[in-house]
Structure formats: structure tokens, C-alpha cells
Amino acid sequence: MPEEKEFPTGLFVSRPKPNAKTGKMPPAFIVGRISIRVDEFLDYLSTKGGKEWLRIDIKEGFNVDEETGDKKWYAQVDNWVKPSERGEEKEEKDGLPF
């Protein structure tokens, strides 16, 4: 069963934007920007209770940025866990195709 969607607080992702002074776009090797509100993100991390890793996916949403016309990006926590680590047993296959 899929888990509830989880969005990290204090972490924001966005497409590169032009420099405010020059109007130039950043170099092509800069593909995005991550902004972190340190206090909020640290509070969020403290709720993760000793996990060694936290995987966060950067996704493209359906909402469109009114300035650029591009779809907005967002961050979502990847909570996938192997079935064996969730305590789920594999079903025995009896050779039937259904």
C-alpha cells in the first residue's frame, strides 16, 4: 500500500533564474537551485528519528509559474522500503498465470 506523500519542510527547489543585475542565465551546468531554511529543515530532520539516509526526489508539478510559464518544481520524500524490511512476505508462486 502506498505511503502518504511527505514533503520536507524548510527545503525548496526551483529552476535556475536569470541574474537580477545582468539578466543573464546561469551556466548550463547549473540545472536547479535548492534553498534551505536552516531552522525549519533542522526541525524536520529531527523528526526522522535516527534514520541513516533521507532520500528526496525533485519533481515537476502541474502548476505553472506565472512569470516563466514553466512547470514548478517541488521536493518529495522517497519513503520506499523493501518489502522484506516492511515485514511483508512474498507470495508463493504456484506456477499459475493468474
C-alpha positions in Angstrom: 0.0 0.0 0.0 1.5 3.4 -0.9 2.5 5.7 1.9 1.2 9.2 2.4 3.1 11.8 0.4 5.7 13.6 2.6 7.1 17.0 1.8 10.2 18.2 3.7 9.6 21.5 5.5 12.3 24.1 5.1 13.6 22.8 1.7 12.7 24.4 -1.6 13.8 23.6 -5.1 13.5 25.8 -8.2 14.7 26.1 -11.8 17.6 28.5 -12.4 16.6 32.1 -12.8 18.4 35.0 -14.6 20.7 37.2 -12.6 18.8 40.2 -11.3 21.5 42.7 -12.3 22.7 41.3 -15.6 19.6 39.4 -16.8 21.9 36.5 -17.9 21.0 32.9 -17.1 23.5 30.9 -15.1 25.8 28.4 -16.9 24.2 25.3 -18.5 25.7 23.0 -15.8 23.6 24.6 -13.2 20.3 22.7 -13.5 18.5 23.8 -10.4 18.6 25.5 -7.1 18.0 24.2 -3.6 17.2 26.7 -0.8 17.1 25.7 2.8 15.6 27.5 5.8 18.1 26.0 8.2 16.0 26.2 11.4 12.9 24.7 9.7 14.8 22.0 8.0 16.7 21.0 11.1 13.4 20.7 13.0 12.1 18.5 10.2 15.2 16.3 10.2 14.9 15.9 14.0 11.5 14.1 13.3 13.2 11.4 11.2 14.4 9.6 14.4 17.8 8.2 13.7 17.4 7.2 10.0 20.8 7.0 8.3 19.5 8.2 4.9 16.8 10.6 3.8 16.1 10.5 0.0 14.3 13.4 -1.5 13.0 13.5 -5.1 12.8 16.7 -7.1 9.7 16.6 -9.2 8.0 18.7 -11.7 4.4 19.6 -10.8 1.3 20.5 -12.7 1.2 24.1 -11.5 2.7 26.7 -13.9 4.9 29.6 -12.8 3.1 32.8 -14.0 6.4 34.6 -14.7 8.2 32.0 -16.8 5.4 29.7 -18.0 7.4 26.7 -16.8 6.0 24.0 -14.5 7.0 24.5 -10.9 9.4 22.0 -9.2 8.9 20.6 -5.7 10.6 18.2 -3.3 9.0 15.0 -2.0 10.5 12.4 0.4 11.1 9.0 -1.1 9.7 6.6 1.6 10.1 3.4 -0.4 11.2 0.5 1.7 12.0 -3.1 0.6 9.0 -5.4 1.2 11.3 -7.7 3.3 12.2 -4.7 5.6 8.5 -3.9 6.0 7.7 -7.4 7.3 5.8 -8.4 4.2 6.1 -11.9 3.0 6.4 -12.8 -0.7 3.5 -14.8 -2.0 4.3 -18.3 -3.0 4.1 -18.9 -6.8 2.2 -22.0 -7.8 3.0 -21.7 -11.4 -0.4 -20.5 -12.4 -0.5 -17.4 -14.7 -3.2 -15.7 -12.6 
